[in-house]
Amino acid sequence: MRKLISRFLKDQSGATAIEYAIIAGGISILIVTAVNGMGTTLSGKFNSVNNSLQ
């Protein structure tokens, strides 16, 4: 049982997958923030054009 626990604690194969998941999560948060900011700006511009056409 001791060897099993020792081998489990030394195993690093899952660490890479967790690191990639954290990186992907950070990138997705950045993308959502950027798209949300551009959406607000575009909405304001479309409203401005719509008001100037009326």
Helices and strands as residue ranges (DSSP letters): H 2-10, H 13-53
